Amino acid sequence: MVNVQQITIIPHITQSDLLKKIKDYELGAKIHKRLTFINLRYSNIPVKEACKLVGISPGTGYTWQDRWNSEGYAGLIPKYAGGKPAKLSDIEKDQLYEILHTRNFWTTSEVRELIFLKFSVNYSMDQIRRILKKYKMLFGKLYPQDYRRPENAEEILKKDSQK
C-alpha cells in the first residue's frame, strides 16, 4: 500500500459560508440545464428531442418553454415556495432539544406525548423519528404486546427453564 500523508485543509471561509456557495452552485447548475434546453429549442430541435438530450421529461420541457416565453430568463430561475410552515417555532425547537438531551434514550411515543403536552402540537410517528434523527438522538420503536401474555411472564419462563 502506498504511504499517503494526510494533508490538512486550510479553512479560507467558514463551513456555513461554504454550504451557501454549494447551494448557489446547485442553483446555477439547474439554470444551466434549463438554458441548455432553451438553446436547443433556439436551434429548432423539437421539444421531445431536446428533452431527451437534456435528460428531462417532455412535461418539464414544455413548462420551461412556457416560462421562458412568458418571463424570459427570470422564468428559468427555480421558484421555491418554502414548503409548509413548521408547527414548532425555533425557540420551541431549542426547548425541545434541551429537554430531549436530558436523557440518552427516548421512545417515539414518549417524545410524541412530550411534544403534545409541552407545546400542544401533534406529530405523526414518522415525523417524531425525523426530529430525533435530526437531533442525532437514539430512539426506539414500541412493538405491540401480545394481549395473551400473562403479567408474570418472566417468572413463568424462569420457573419453566429450571425444570
N, C-alpha and C positions, 0 to 999 in steps of 0.2 A: 504494500500500500504506500502511496506517495505521502511524504511528510508535508502536510499543508499547515502553514502558520496562519492562525486566526488574525485577521486584520480588523482593527476596531474602526467603527464608523464614527465620523465626526458629525455631530448634530448641528447643522447650519441653521435649521429652523426647528421650532417645536413640533412635536408629533401631531398636535391638533391642527397646526398650520399645514403640515404635510398632508393630512387627511383631507383638508379643504381643497388643496391643489389636486389631489387624486380625483375628488368629486368633480372639480372643474374640468379636468381632462376627460372624464367619462361623459360629461355633458357635451364637450367638444367632439368626442368620438361619435356620439349619437347624431349631432348636427352634420358631421362629415358624411355619415352614411346617407342621410336624407338629401344632402346636397349632391351626392354622387347619383342618387336616384333621379333627381331633377335634371342633372346634366345628361343622363342617359335619355330622359324624355326630350330634352332640347335637341338631341341627335336623332329624333324621330324613331326611337326604339319603342315598340308597343309596351304598354303598361305591364302586361303579364311577363314579357321577356325581361324588362328592366327589373321587375320584382325578383325574378329568378336569379338574375345576375347579382343583385344586392343581397339576396337571401331573406326576403320578406314575403308575406302573403299578399295576394292581389288586393285584398280589402285594405290593408295598411297602405299599399301604394296609392290607391285611389284617395284615401284620406289625406296622405301627404300632398298629393297633387291638388286636391281641393283647397287645402290650407295654403299652399303656395299661390294658387290662383287668386284667392281672396285676400291674403295678408302679406304675401311676399316672403322675404327671409324670416320675419318675425313669426310667421305661421309654422316654421320648422322647429322653433325652439320648444322643447318639451314643456308642457304645462302640468305641473304637479299641483294637484288640489290640496295636498297635505293630509288627506285622509280624515277619518273620524276623530273628533277631539277626544283626548284621554279622559277617563272617568275620574282619575285622581289628579290633583294639581301637583306641581313639582314639590311643593312643601309637604304635601301628604305623602308623596313617594319617598321623600327623605325620611319622614317619620316612620313609614313602614319599614324602610331599610334598617333604621336603628332598632326597631322592635324585633325584626327578624334575626338580627345579628346578636340578640341576647342568648339565643340557643343555637346549637350546631345543626340540629335536625328537626325538621317540621314535616308533618304530613300535609298533603294538599288540602285535605278537609279542614285541618286546623287553621291553615292560612286563609282559606276562603271564609271561614267563620270569623276569624280575627278582623279581616278587612270589612266584613259586613257590620260587625259590632262597633268597630272603631270609626269607620268612615261612611257607613250606610251605603256601601257600593256592593253590588252583587256581580261577581265574575264567574265565568264558566271554569271548569276544572282545567281545561286546556290553557286558558289564559293565566291561571294560577301557576301552572307549570312553566309557562313562558316567563312570568315575572321572577320566579325562583331561579330559573336558569340565567336570566339577565343579571341577577344579584349574585350569581355563582354560589348558590346555596344547594345543599343536599336536601332531597325531599323524597318522600315515599308515597306510593300509591296504596290506598286501602283496598284490600281484596275482600270480596264478600265472604261472610262467615256462614258455615253450614248451620241452618236452623236446628238440625237434629243433634248437634254437638252438645254433650252434657256440660254443665258448668265446671265439673271437676275432671275434665278430660285428661289433664296431665297426671293427676293422681291415679286414675284408672290405668293409664299407659304404664306408669311406673310399677304399679302392682302386678299387672299382666306380664311385664318384661322380667320380673323377678321370679316368676313361676318356672 
